[in-house]
Structures are given as structure tokens and as C-alpha cells.
Amino acid sequence: MARSTSKSYRDQQTAAKPLLLFLIGVAVISTLGLDLINWHKNKPSFLFSLFLKRPDTLARPEFLNSMVQKHLNETEIPLESVHRYLDEDKILHIKIDLGMEKFIRLSSALEKEFASAGAVVNKKESRETPELEYHLWMVDAEESRSLSILFASKKEKPIRPVSERVEGAVGKVALIIDDMGYSLEAINTIKSLELPITVSILPHSPYARETAEIAHSSQLEVILHLPLEPLNNSQEMYDDGGLILSDMDEPEIIELLNQNFEMVPFIAGTNNHMGSKITADNRVMSIILRSVLERNLFFIDSRTTSHSVAYNLAQKMGIPSAKRDVFLDGERNEEYINRKLQELFQKARRTGLAVGICHPHPETLNVLKKSFHLVKEYKLQPVFASEIVQ
């Protein structure tokens, strides 16, 4: 009996060993985890502080200052245009005097750099005087305020890029460049063409706001390129966000519309991105166009389907509107694009008005640079889309 009891006790001890080891492992992992969290939060840490450098250098003003200085150099901001001081709370204040175009380039680069380093621009404020625009940023890192930047931009007075008047013009032609917002190089190239071009910007593109600001400051026309569901399931084709689907109810559509419109400043109108399913749907297009009407915008039907009801509906609702006549770059080769450009001119000459849509492909921009001057031979006046809607 005693031997049986002793054996049972040994069996219990043997069975308890795995559980004991498991509990010890949990305790060790928990301790290491808490030590790591403390190290990250700059609190007392026993193990990680011996082997790893703290990440809190990211929060230090001097680290952020060097980051800012790098981009000031790249943007070619002179030393005399930058003023710094460190206050008693160890917050670094930087004031930068610069032009609007350099502000757009610098602010875009800094915001991305801050994000990659764990710093966030948590507050932005803007003020303006007749001569200057002020943009104040509050930058937080490691859960504390580390930096404030005041950008002071002198207001520029650009010349509106309206091409010279074509004597004896018999019609008007408007050119819209879609899918903008993915490259600042594209908008700068378009600006250099010095043509009255309407720039259509996708709301969730990475440079949507910067593209709109450059276009607006260059007196180009800005519209929203509104993402709408096509007949094939676009969620696999278009995953940038803001896509309006045919099965959404009215509150969902309105909420998404509000978000999209807010993401692109300075818009005068809108046209559809994709949308072969939505533009053929009276219910959804009525909701969309009511929002367009409330904002006093114009509407261009991109005509991605021959079954579109969008233009006719806009006309019935009294919205200034037009529809696309020619897609210039369905194929990305210059011979094709040039042929389509001539087709656009011929259409405008024949009917008095025509709208062309294209994209910021290098081939397209090259053709526009080399061949758009032929508009004079067709006795046509190039105009913004807002000047062609009816």
C-alpha cells in the first residue's frame, strides 16, 4: 500500500513537470514583454537597455531638425530663409520662408519622412494675409510634442494659361487629363505645356492634394475624378479607396461622396473614373448628381459605356454638363494618339464643341507638346471644361 502511494505521488510529480515548465515559460515571456514595452516608452528597462539603443532618438528635436534640414537642402531653401529656436519645454520651432511651389514639394516630402520615422503631423492650421499664406504644423513623436514648423509662403500671381485667341474660331475644344494624383512630375509637365487643361484628380491617390495645389496655383482647372463601379468587379481593379458601388444605400453613397469631395481642394466639377455599371444606373446617378448640384459643380460624363444615363440625367437636373467625345490614348503609342487628336479637332470643327479625355502618359504628353498647336489650323479655341458645359 505504501509503495502504491509512493508511486502515485511520483506519477503526479512527473505529470506536473510540463505544466510547471509551461507556467515558467509564460512568466519569462511576460517579463520580457513588459521589459520591452518599458524600453520603448523610455521607462526603466533591465534587459533590453543593455543590448539595444533606445528608439527615443526619433522623438528628440535634434533628430527631427536634421531630417528637416536634409529636405531643406534638397528643396534648395537658403539658410537665411530658415529660423529656429528651442523653447523651455524642449520643443523645436522652425519658421521657413518659401514660395508656394517649394512649400508643396517640401511639405509632401516631410510628411512622408516623419511617418517613416514614427513622427506624426497631428495638427495643421492655415492662415493668410493679402501677401502671405501661413501653414503651421505640430509634429508629435513618442507620444509628445517635439516640433512645430511654420511655413510662410508668398502668394504668387501666375498668369492664367489661356492659349492665344484663335481668330475666326468656329468651335471650342476642351482637354481633360484623367487619373492625376500619382506623380508630381506629371502635373509639373502639364503645367509647362501652358495650355488651358482641366486636371482630373483621383481622390485617394498619394499626391491628390499636392497635385490640386500645384494645378490651382498654376491657374489650371481642377476637377474630381470620381471612382465608380464598372460592369466587371472593380474592387480587384481599383483598391485605392472611395469607390462607389451599385449595391450601396443612399447614406453610404453620400458619406463616400463627402469623403471623396473633401480630399481634392479647388474643384470646379467632376467626371467619372470607370463607372460603366453606375453611370447606367438611374438610382445611384441621381444620388451622385444631387450632390454635384448641391456643390454648384459641373459634370462631365466620361462615357465609359454606351448605356450611360449620366449626361441626360444631369441635363434634366439643370447641372452644367457635357460628355466625352474622344479618348485620345486607348493605345499608348504616339501615332495612335496623334490620330485621335486630329479626330477630336475634326469633331469640334464639325459640331462646334468637343471634349477629349486622355491620361498623363509620357507618350500622350509628348504628342500634346508637339501637335496641339494644330488646333489653330482647325480654327478652334482651346478652353477649360467649364467653358464647354451647357
C-alpha positions as MATLAB code, in Angstrom:
seq = 'MARSTSKSYRDQQTAAKPLLLFLIGVAVISTLGLDLINWHKNKPSFLFSLFLKRPDTLARPEFLNSMVQKHLNETEIPLESVHRYLDEDKILHIKIDLGMEKFIRLSSALEKEFASAGAVVNKKESRETPELEYHLWMVDAEESRSLSILFASKKEKPIRPVSERVEGAVGKVALIIDDMGYSLEAINTIKSLELPITVSILPHSPYARETAEIAHSSQLEVILHLPLEPLNNSQEMYDDGGLILSDMDEPEIIELLNQNFEMVPFIAGTNNHMGSKITADNRVMSIILRSVLERNLFFIDSRTTSHSVAYNLAQKMGIPSAKRDVFLDGERNEEYINRKLQELFQKARRTGLAVGICHPHPETLNVLKKSFHLVKEYKLQPVFASEIVQ';
ca = [
       0.000    0.000    0.000;
       2.845    2.388    0.897;
       4.654    1.514   -2.359;
       1.452    2.230   -4.304;
       1.046    5.629   -2.623;
       4.708    6.483   -3.311;
       4.340    5.514   -6.976;
       1.177    7.641   -7.299;
       2.988   10.622   -5.800;
       5.892   10.188   -8.260;
       3.433    9.952  -11.156;
       1.752   13.181  -10.068;
       5.124   14.932   -9.878;
       6.056   13.692  -13.345;
       2.719   14.870  -14.784;
       3.114   18.274  -13.121;
       6.534   18.992  -14.679;
       5.255   20.008  -18.175;
       2.685   22.324  -16.595;
       5.335   23.863  -14.365;
       7.660   24.402  -17.326;
       4.804   25.967  -19.304;
       3.992   28.386  -16.476;
       7.659   29.312  -16.093;
       7.845   29.961  -19.863;
       4.759   32.192  -19.736;
       6.252   34.136  -16.831;
       9.560   34.645  -18.674;
       7.870   35.747  -21.892;
       5.588   38.136  -19.973;
       8.560   39.618  -18.138;
      10.490   40.115  -21.382;
       7.431   41.635  -22.997;
       6.940   44.145  -20.179;
      10.656   44.966  -20.242;
      10.483   45.621  -23.997;
       7.408   47.847  -23.597;
       9.160   49.861  -20.888;
      12.222   50.205  -23.126;
      10.074   51.543  -25.970;
       8.363   54.012  -23.616;
      11.672   55.212  -22.186;
      10.840   53.747  -18.753;
      13.212   51.671  -16.574;
      14.273   48.580  -18.500;
      16.715   45.924  -17.247;
      17.487   43.652  -20.172;
      16.836   45.486  -23.464;
      18.559   48.680  -22.336;
      21.796   46.666  -22.004;
      21.803   45.445  -25.608;
      19.701   47.816  -27.731;
      19.814   51.517  -28.452;
      16.603   53.219  -27.455;
      14.312   54.374  -30.279;
      13.587   57.577  -28.394;
      16.177   59.378  -30.513;
      13.319   59.654  -33.004;
      11.500   61.956  -30.616;
      14.433   64.255  -29.996;
      14.215   67.690  -31.606;
      17.761   67.429  -32.973;
      16.832   64.239  -34.849;
      13.777   65.850  -36.433;
      15.784   69.003  -37.105;
      18.372   67.058  -39.111;
      15.548   65.377  -41.017;
      14.018   68.762  -41.883;
      17.403   70.185  -42.851;
      18.018   67.352  -45.291;
      14.831   68.211  -47.178;
      15.508   71.952  -46.960;
      18.781   71.292  -48.760;
      17.098   69.111  -51.370;
      14.443   71.778  -51.972;
      17.167   74.448  -52.180;
      15.815   76.651  -49.394;
      18.521   79.222  -48.498;
      19.827   79.384  -44.915;
      18.588   82.941  -44.416;
      15.008   81.759  -45.063;
      15.054   79.365  -42.071;
      14.748   80.469  -38.426;
      14.911   78.139  -35.403;
      14.595   78.277  -31.641;
      14.223   75.705  -28.848;
      11.751   76.649  -26.117;
      11.943   75.785  -22.398;
       9.837   72.650  -22.959;
      12.423   71.337  -25.424;
      10.092   71.870  -28.391;
      11.919   72.977  -31.524;
      10.245   75.748  -33.553;
      11.210   76.225  -37.200;
       9.953   79.063  -39.436;
      10.556   78.651  -43.167;
      10.038   81.392  -45.773;
       9.485   79.892  -49.216;
       7.402   80.028  -52.389;
       4.181   78.082  -52.824;
       5.614   75.538  -55.247;
       8.528   74.766  -52.919;
       6.096   74.544  -49.987;
       4.114   71.865  -51.827;
       7.252   69.846  -52.614;
       8.767   70.259  -49.150;
       5.611   69.550  -47.150;
       4.856   66.394  -49.139;
       8.396   65.045  -48.634;
       8.475   65.921  -44.916;
       5.145   64.303  -44.107;
       6.262   61.003  -45.637;
       9.656   61.203  -43.890;
       8.057   61.909  -40.499;
       5.704   58.956  -40.899;
       8.570   56.583  -41.720;
      10.403   57.730  -38.557;
       7.424   57.336  -36.235;
       6.602   61.046  -36.039;
       3.132   62.295  -36.987;
       1.801   65.680  -38.077;
      -1.146   65.744  -35.672;
      -2.264   69.312  -36.205;
      -2.294   71.623  -39.213;
      -3.519   75.207  -39.212;
      -3.600   77.693  -42.081;
      -3.903   81.482  -42.105;
      -3.433   84.057  -44.812;
      -2.826   87.742  -45.351;
      -3.071   89.638  -48.655;
       0.599   88.823  -49.333;
       1.336   85.591  -47.449;
      -0.087   82.173  -46.636;
       0.903   80.606  -43.294;
       0.783   76.866  -42.621;
       1.512   75.717  -39.053;
       2.353   72.068  -38.330;
       2.544   70.455  -34.892;
       4.668   67.306  -35.046;
       4.374   64.621  -32.359;
       6.769   61.758  -31.750;
       6.882   59.177  -28.957;
       3.540   60.485  -27.642;
       4.885   64.011  -27.059;
       5.095   67.290  -28.942;
       8.592   67.537  -30.436;
       8.478   70.078  -33.229;
       6.466   72.923  -34.721;
       7.012   74.184  -38.270;
       5.626   77.462  -39.622;
       5.711   77.698  -43.410;
       5.345   81.278  -44.694;
       4.601   81.244  -48.425;
       4.485   84.357  -50.543;
       1.373   84.414  -52.707;
       2.210   84.102  -56.353;
       0.279   85.722  -59.167;
       0.572   83.271  -62.045;
      -0.677   84.090  -65.496;
      -3.727   82.031  -66.422;
      -2.512   79.674  -69.168;
      -5.179   80.537  -71.719;
      -3.813   79.960  -75.190;
      -3.854   82.925  -77.515;
      -7.211   83.684  -79.037;
      -7.741   81.932  -82.353;
      -9.019   84.464  -84.823;
     -12.189   83.390  -86.576;
     -12.610   80.320  -84.347;
     -15.550   78.170  -85.403;
     -15.628   75.926  -82.324;
     -14.224   75.115  -78.889;
     -12.231   72.103  -77.733;
     -11.669   71.067  -74.095;
      -8.998   68.655  -72.938;
      -9.270   66.690  -69.656;
      -6.334   64.706  -68.281;
      -7.623   61.890  -66.046;
      -6.005   59.732  -63.333;
      -3.976   62.567  -61.867;
      -2.501   62.408  -58.358;
       0.097   59.667  -58.718;
       3.042   61.814  -59.809;
       4.104   65.395  -59.133;
       6.301   65.170  -62.222;
       3.149   64.723  -64.318;
       1.442   67.894  -63.069;
       4.650   69.905  -63.491;
       4.951   68.685  -67.097;
       1.305   69.556  -67.779;
       1.817   72.994  -66.261;
       4.761   73.587  -68.583;
       2.562   72.981  -71.660;
       0.889   76.359  -70.969;
      -2.468   75.136  -72.267;
      -5.938   75.554  -70.712;
      -6.073   71.948  -69.474;
      -8.581   70.528  -66.994;
      -6.872   68.227  -64.484;
      -8.990   65.372  -63.105;
      -7.627   64.021  -59.806;
      -8.387   60.685  -58.140;
      -9.365   61.396  -54.515;
      -7.313   58.671  -52.825;
      -4.193   58.998  -54.959;
      -0.975   59.634  -52.979;
      -0.455   63.181  -54.306;
      -4.093   64.253  -54.726;
      -3.881   67.388  -52.589;
      -0.420   68.403  -53.803;
      -1.475   67.967  -57.451;
      -4.564   70.115  -56.879;
      -2.491   72.811  -55.178;
       0.069   72.951  -57.999;
      -2.659   72.982  -60.650;
      -4.604   75.689  -58.841;
      -1.541   77.869  -58.254;
      -0.760   77.496  -61.993;
      -4.337   78.539  -62.863;
      -5.223   75.172  -64.364;
      -8.734   73.868  -63.815;
      -9.203   71.126  -61.190;
     -11.981   68.546  -61.127;
     -12.606   65.378  -59.105;
     -12.138   62.043  -60.887;
     -14.903   60.164  -59.073;
     -14.340   56.363  -58.785;
     -17.477   54.430  -59.790;
     -18.083   50.708  -60.156;
     -17.753   49.264  -63.690;
     -19.539   46.214  -65.031;
     -16.643   43.933  -64.143;
     -15.943   43.823  -60.405;
     -13.670   46.815  -59.931;
     -12.672   46.162  -56.342;
      -9.933   43.934  -57.701;
      -9.012   46.519  -60.352;
      -9.241   49.600  -58.149;
      -8.335   49.327  -54.483;
      -7.230   52.905  -53.729;
     -10.472   53.694  -51.873;
     -13.520   55.859  -52.397;
     -15.199   53.507  -54.878;
     -18.998   53.858  -55.095;
     -20.785   50.526  -55.646;
     -24.232   49.882  -57.110;
     -25.468   47.916  -54.071;
     -24.781   50.747  -51.596;
     -27.719   52.506  -49.984;
     -28.126   56.286  -50.130;
     -26.463   57.135  -46.763;
     -23.409   55.033  -47.729;
     -23.133   56.748  -51.101;
     -23.475   60.232  -49.611;
     -20.855   59.514  -46.949;
     -18.414   58.268  -49.584;
     -19.151   61.231  -51.849;
     -18.434   63.643  -48.993;
     -15.105   61.935  -48.290;
     -14.102   61.997  -51.958;
     -15.024   65.641  -52.477;
     -13.123   66.693  -49.355;
      -9.899   65.021  -50.482;
      -9.357   67.228  -53.536;
      -9.376   71.012  -52.992;
     -10.220   73.708  -55.564;
     -12.537   71.520  -57.671;
     -14.870   73.162  -60.204;
     -16.528   69.955  -61.371;
     -16.289   66.186  -61.587;
     -16.159   63.344  -64.089;
     -16.403   59.597  -63.605;
     -13.478   57.187  -63.262;
     -14.567   53.821  -64.749;
     -18.299   53.573  -63.848;
     -19.804   51.576  -66.711;
     -22.189   49.980  -64.181;
     -23.009   53.074  -62.110;
     -23.486   55.552  -64.974;
     -26.159   53.228  -66.405;
     -27.986   53.162  -63.039;
     -30.630   55.894  -62.626;
     -30.943   55.431  -58.854;
     -27.270   55.777  -57.994;
     -26.573   58.508  -60.561;
     -29.479   60.554  -59.184;
     -27.906   60.461  -55.707;
     -24.477   61.389  -57.088;
     -25.760   64.217  -59.271;
     -27.811   65.722  -56.442;
     -24.544   66.028  -54.525;
     -22.891   67.625  -57.569;
     -25.787   70.088  -57.857;
     -25.650   70.998  -54.154;
     -21.972   71.874  -54.531;
     -22.571   74.025  -57.645;
     -20.213   71.876  -59.706;
     -20.356   70.867  -63.357;
     -20.373   67.250  -64.550;
     -18.607   65.540  -67.441;
     -19.817   62.079  -68.458;
     -16.670   60.143  -69.384;
     -18.896   57.789  -71.399;
     -17.285   54.507  -70.357;
     -20.459   52.774  -71.624;
     -22.879   53.481  -74.438;
     -25.684   52.747  -71.942;
     -24.825   55.734  -69.730;
     -27.757   57.813  -68.468;
     -25.489   60.247  -66.618;
     -25.345   63.111  -69.133;
     -29.073   63.117  -69.905;
     -29.904   62.947  -66.201;
     -27.541   65.844  -65.433;
     -29.196   67.892  -68.161;
     -32.674   67.193  -66.736;
     -31.489   68.264  -63.274;
     -30.131   71.555  -64.624;
     -26.475   70.705  -63.952;
     -23.975   72.286  -66.371;
     -22.714   69.201  -68.163;
     -21.061   67.689  -71.208;
     -19.935   64.270  -72.375;
     -16.663   62.906  -73.660;
     -16.297   62.768  -77.429;
     -12.868   61.177  -77.915;
     -10.495   59.081  -75.791;
      -7.046   60.060  -77.026;
      -4.849   57.304  -75.618;
      -6.697   53.998  -75.658;
      -3.424   52.759  -77.097;
      -0.116   54.040  -75.760;
       1.724   54.881  -78.938;
       2.237   58.339  -80.385;
       0.931   57.584  -83.878;
      -2.403   56.395  -82.455;
      -2.670   59.329  -80.024;
      -1.875   61.834  -82.750;
      -4.592   60.316  -84.951;
      -7.118   60.595  -82.114;
      -6.128   64.209  -81.501;
      -6.957   65.024  -85.126;
     -10.280   63.191  -84.670;
     -11.029   65.420  -81.658;
     -10.290   68.566  -83.684;
     -12.456   67.375  -86.564;
     -15.346   66.663  -84.175;
     -15.086   70.135  -82.634;
     -14.979   71.793  -86.032;
     -17.979   69.792  -87.232;
     -20.204   70.290  -84.137;
     -18.801   73.442  -82.556;
     -17.877   71.748  -79.244;
     -15.832   68.672  -78.332;
     -14.335   67.139  -75.193;
     -11.232   64.963  -75.271;
     -10.041   62.805  -72.382;
      -6.537   61.410  -72.001;
      -4.046   60.340  -69.326;
      -0.666   61.614  -68.130;
       1.317   59.011  -70.082;
       4.668   60.249  -71.418;
       3.528   59.378  -74.955;
       0.352   61.448  -74.565;
       2.110   64.475  -73.096;
       4.706   64.304  -75.852;
       2.020   64.363  -78.562;
       0.273   67.313  -76.892;
       3.550   69.182  -76.737;
       4.336   68.531  -80.405;
       0.900   68.629  -82.045;
      -1.661   70.592  -80.045;
      -0.691   73.797  -81.869;
      -2.530   72.351  -84.916;
      -5.713   73.480  -83.190;
      -5.204   76.833  -84.934;
      -5.337   75.218  -88.360;
      -8.764   73.822  -87.471;
      -9.914   77.309  -86.364;
     -10.694   76.049  -82.853;
     -10.362   77.756  -79.476;
      -8.876   75.592  -76.648;
     -10.824   76.107  -73.411;
     -11.299   74.620  -69.945;
     -14.073   72.049  -69.499;
     -16.080   74.620  -67.522;
     -16.270   76.747  -70.687;
     -17.796   73.968  -72.754;
     -20.511   72.620  -70.449;
     -24.108   73.602  -71.154;
];
